[in-house]
Amino acid sequence: MLQDILLTPEEREFQKEVREFARAVSPDLLKAMDRDEITYPDEFVKALAAQNLLGLRFPREYGGRGLTWTAEMAALEEMGILGMALGCAFSMPSIVGEALMRLGTETQRDRYLRPMLRGELVAAEALTEPRGGTDFFGATTRATLSDGQFTVRGQKRFVVGAERADFFLVYCCTNPDGKAHERISLILIERNSEGLETSYHYGLLGARGGGTGRILFRDVKVPQENLIGGLNAGADAFNIMMVPERLTSAGGALGLARAALSIATRYADRRHAFGRKIRAFQGISFKIAEAITRLDAARALAHAAARAADANLPTTRRLVSEAKKFATETCWDVCNIAMQVMGGIGYTNVYPIERMVRDARLAQIWTGTSEVMNLLIQHEFFQETLTDKDPPRDSELDAQEADAQNEKVYEDNEMWTKGW
């Protein structure tokens, strides 16, 4: 597989370890979650912790493995095979842990990061509000600081793990009169805080069993030492957090797509029609070819983004957004190709393809829609291109009449008019 090229020998060995863990997960768990009989996969998370598979990138002294993003990308793909809900449960310590590791204090790491990686605490991230999702900096959940403590009032929705998490990483408005990027702060809020309430459990099309709900904050008192990073510095925190949020989405999508494609490929080799295996028909085999090509391309891009994150390259934000967009859209396309290959039986619950299609649809929405990814990608690329101090060859000069400056008109102006 392409991972043989993308991963080091040590990373491939680690991938095998994660694959063995994923193989051992009971199908009964996935079925019960999809029936909404489970609100959160506690035993799954505890099993991950027992295998030291939570927070892989964080130093061993905090309970992690000290691994790279590329190693975690391999693990994310293996876990993604289990579906979006379990993939999210695996990813959340990586996401919340990023804030604690990069921006938190040593006291916060002792209190939250270490027990989270031991599986003793469950974390959740609270960004979206009922009034808007993409309008992140317009958040209205208010945290007012007075006498060393915040008073938090407002609500967040679509919080994965809302019904189970022991603490929440919450983006709050702490400076309502400030500029857009100076309004938000990141605060840790514990579930047992007076005034915190889980008010709604969402019925989801897919990704069920993760306890996705709405959180209400009714004048919740939070000590100032629970502030992550600087006051009103939530924009800086968000720029850091978008890397784990989007890379984990990309990695999980790779796994889900691979699972769907594997089922469809094996089905095409077993199913007969007109006296032949259906893989013998180009209408089927070309679909498989298209799917694996798209999946390999998405995998290569996701691993490139992971390497950029490991190296902290200036292009990381763009590559991470590209990986999230392309991998999740590829996942959706591949799952639908799998259903098309299998025909009517793929639309039933005899096979898990229909669940995978339902799961895949969410990936294009959460942690930033594909449209938001496009917005960032184009912005970053314009910036890179127009400020490049070591640009490549100027191919514009290779035209036969490249020196026809009078024909290179970019806007109306007086000089051009007089020249005409």
C-alpha positions, 0 to 999 in steps of 0.5 A, a space after each residue: 500500500 501507499 503507506 509503505 512509501 509514506 511511513 518509516 519502518 518504525 511508523 509501519 510497526 506502530 501502524 500494525 499495533 493500531 491495526 491489531 487494536 482496531 481488529 479486536 473491537 467487537 462489531 456489537 459495539 458499532 451496531 449498538 452505537 448506530 442503534 443509539 443504544 450507547 451514549 458514549 463508548 467508555 470501554 473503548 476509550 479505556 481500552 485505548 488508554 490501557 494500550 497507551 494509544 491516547 495522545 500519541 504525539 505528546 511527550 511520554 512524561 505526560 502519558 503520550 508516546 512522543 510520536 510524530 503527526 505522520 505516525 498519528 495519521 497512520 493510526 487515524 486511518 486504522 481507527 477511521 475504519 471503525 466509523 466517525 464516532 469511534 474515530 472522534 473518541 480516539 481523536 479528542 484527546 489529541 485535539 484537546 491535548 494540543 491546547 493543553 500542551 501548547 498553551 496550558 500551564 503545568 498545573 493544567 496539564 497535571 490536572 487535565 492532560 495526564 488523567 485524560 491520557 490515562 483514560 480517567 477523564 473524558 474531554 470535549 470541545 465546545 465551539 459551535 453555537 445555535 446562532 452560527 457555526 462558521 461565524 466563530 468569532 461572533 460567539 455570544 457565549 459570554 465569560 465575564 472576568 471579575 475578582 479572579 473568576 469568570 462568569 460564563 453564560 450562553 450555550 454551545 451545540 453539536 458538542 461530541 461527548 456532551 453527555 459524558 465529558 468530564 471537562 469542556 474546552 470552551 471558546 467564550 466571548 471575553 471582550 465583546 467590544 473588541 475587534 473580531 480577532 480580539 474577542 474570544 478566550 479559551 476556557 476549561 470548564 468542568 462538568 460538575 460546575 454549578 449551572 452547567 447543563 446538558 440540555 439536548 441529545 441530537 438524533 444524528 444521520 450518522 456518527 451515532 453513539 458519541 453523545 452529541 448534545 447541547 451545553 448550557 452555561 447558566 452563570 457558571 463560575 470558573 476560576 481564572 486559572 482555567 484560562 488557556 493561553 492569554 485573555 482575548 487570545 482565542 484567535 491565536 488558540 484557534 489557529 493552533 487548534 485547527 491543525 489537530 482538528 482538521 488532520 484528525 478529520 482527514 485521517 479518519 476519513 481515509 480509514 472510512 473510505 478504505 473500509 468501504 472500498 475494501 468491502 466493495 472490492 471483495 464483493 465485486 470479486 465474489 458476485 457473478 452476473 451474466 456468467 462472470 464476476 462483476 469485476 470483469 465488467 469495466 463499468 465496475 472495475 473502472 469505478 474501483 480504479 477511480 476510487 483507489 486513485 482518489 484514495 491514494 491521492 488523499 492519503 498522500 496529501 494528508 501525509 504531506 500535511 502531517 509532515 508539514 505540521 511536524 516541521 512547523 512549515 509556513 504552508 501548514 495551515 493551507 496543507 492541513 485545510 487541503 487535506 481535510 477538504 480533499 480527504 473528506 470529499 474523497 471519503 464521501 465519493 468513495 463510499 458512494 462508489 462502493 454503494 454503486 458497485 454493490 447495487 441494491 444490497 449496498 443500500 440495506 443493512 446487510 452490509 455496513 456501506 449504508 452506515 458508512 455513507 451516513 458517517 461520511 456525510 458529516 466529515 465534510 461539515 464538521 471542523 470547518 466545511 469544505 467551503 471554509 477550507 476553500 476560503 483559507 486555501 485560496 487566501 494562503 496560496 495568494 499570500 504565498 505566491 504574491 510574497 514569494 522571495 524565491 519564485 520559480 521561473 517566470 513562465 509568463 515570459 515564454 509567450 511569443 509576444 510576451 513583450 506586448 505590454 499594451 495588450 496586458 491590460 488589468 484595469 481601466 485607467 487614464 493612461 490606457 485610454 489615452 494610449 488607445 
